[in-house]
Each structure stands twice: as structure tokens, then as C-alpha cells.
Amino acid sequence: MVVSAKEAPHLMSPLDWILSVIGLAGFIAFVGVIASFVPERDLLIVIGIAVAMAVFDFWIRPFLVRRPQGAPNRSTSLL
């Protein structure tokens, strides 16, 4: 069953997928070039953490449900 973006606004469109894959690949290529020219252990650790966070965000993003515009925030606040 195909669902349009109007029926389910939380789903990513094919263009969203393509752009996110291109963006992730570009980020990994960019930090890969930096890591290859400056192979310092501390920098490699930071780059590894940054790439892991980007891949995690790429992996989890389709499962997040977006709230419609103007919907109330249901988070609990202490204020």
C-alpha cells in the first residue's frame, strides 16, 4: 500500500532519502579526507564519534514521528 505524504506527513519522501544519503556520504568523505591527512589518534576518536552519531541519526530518523505544525508540546516542564 502506497501512502502519500499528505496522508502521513511523518514519512520521508524518496527525495528526502536521496538527499540524506548524499549528505551522509559527503560528511563521511569529508572527515575521511581529514583523517587520512591528519592521522592523530585523538582526532580519529572524535571523527569516529561524530560519524557514529551521524549514522545513528540517519538510521533512527525514519522512525521518528513529526508533530503537525501548531500542535501542543506534550513535554513536561518544571517551570
Secondary structure, 3 states (H helix, E strand, C coil): CCCCCCCCCCCCCHHHHHHHHHHHHHHHHHHHHHHHHCCCHHHHHHHHHHHHHHHHHHHHHHHCCCCCCCCCCCCCCCC
